[in-house]
Amino acid sequence: MVLALPIAWIAVQMIMHTKTTLTELSTENNISKPHHQQSEEKYSPLISRFDQLTMNNTYDTYNLPKEDWKKRKKKQDDTELHYHDYAIFIVMYHKTGYVLSRQLKKVVSMLEIEANRPNEPTLFNANQHTNYGTDKITGERFAFDTIGGWTRSAFAPRRHSFQTHCPRGYRHEPFLLKSGQIYMQESPDLFCDVKQLERAILARRAKIIHFVRNPYDMVLSNYLYHSQEPTPEKWVHTDDPCMTWYENKKTLASNVLPSIGTEEINDKYFYNIFKMCRSLFQSKSSMWNSTFYEHLLELDPGDGLRLATAQMVAASGSANRHKAGGDVARMANNIVKLKELQSYMPSEVEVLTLSTEEFIKTTANSTMKFLDFVFGANNTIVSRKKRRDAAQLRKKQFEKVSGKRRDSNMSPRENAREEKRKQSLKKKASHFTQSITQEEKETKESLKKLLHSDKDLAPILKLTESLVNEALSASAKVV
């Protein structure tokens, strides 16, 4: 009895001590907790220290580290992704597949509508900026949404946010890519880093089709195209081809040099191009008030080509409301940026680089490559046969436009009608500016030689040519 009293007293002290400790712990953890969480804990006072700590963690928001999702592989072992799970971003430049890319987009839409809405062949309007591929009643997706028409890109060409340095919308909307949508984009300013580009891909998966061209052919085509009489483009009457800076007073060179700069190609190099441009444009008293277009007509072909090429290498586009300028340097920059993005998101981003020369030489095969990349390996919806038929039709259409097709069995009357049709189509196909006579071919070759030996222009053209060839080689086995 005497021993029992001290033992009882010790037990009471231990219980009181435990209660005090738990009360202190509960108070500590409730200081920063919302009221509803505090009230829940009143009903569970007797919990362990481990439970207290783990409960604290459950109330915090857990953000999955970026490294975790980047390391995740495509879960296609059991279920293959639908091609609508991707955003399709199609990039082209002035004189580098502008018309071709829009025709190919139309082929994709036609194949999808034929497969899923065969009774509504005119569902999409190719001239419209936006077409929606979801059913208005059920919300079911039957085709890609298409954003960007014949005259307007999905986002503002040759413009970017001065905060993020990514492309921006026409009304400063952010650059975002969503699944189930095809974006047609001329000359994007991809000046942001890969982390910013990663954030822009809301779809988490993207297929990027990059139309490029040999820069020597690109600038030569540009000069011959804009020096036609009459010129096909109105902006050449008002442009200052030597305007190199954007509205924030930063030059195009300052935006691309972080990606393509070398010991030779630096700020000083671009400044020399600017000086060369100024030495040719409105520098003579007889041409002080002459337009860019008048210079292209009146200067000798070598100087006219140098002036037009300087505009296509170093001009920001701000002098002509961003309709042209700087696309050679921009294309080189974007090749590097897309390669970095693909390395940064190897399981999420696929890039296919295509050349306009390739489409001219092998129209059907190149079209098939494009379609297989967009639709993927699953051919249950858009079959391989449908794709091949579309590719062959595209080949026939191109042959008609380019005048490659010859039919010796046509009657004189049919030949005359065909010639008239070709003349009409030739106007529409003037973007191709292909040689027709041997004399024109020789003129092109001599002008190209001038570019190869030009101390101001050859270095950037040579670098861009190397980047183009490398990108095309990497894409040779993509599909």
Secondary structure, DSSP 8 states (H G I E B T S, - for coil): -TTHHHHHHHHHHHHHHHHHHHHHHHHHHHTTS-HHHHHHHTT--S--HHHHHHHHHHHS-----HHHHHH----TTTS---GGGSEEEEEEBTTBSHHHHHHHHHHHHHHHHHHH-TT-TT-S-TTSSEE--B-TTT--B-S-EEE--SS--SS-TT-B-TTT-SB--TTS----B-TTEEEEEES----S-HHHHHHHBTTS-EEEEEEE--HHHHHHHHHHHHTSSS-S-SGGGT--TT--B-TTS-BHHHHHHHHH--SSSSHHHHHHHHHHHHHHSS-SGGGTT--HHHHHHHS-HHHHHHHHHHHHHH--SGGGTTSSS-HHHHHHHHHHHHHHHHHHSTTTEEEEEEEHHHHHHSHHHHHHHHHHHHH-S--SSS-HHHHHHHHHHHHHHHHHHHT----TTS-HHHHHHHHHHHHHHHHHTTTS----SHHHHHHHHHHHHHHHH-TTTHHHHHHHHHHHHHHHHHHTT--
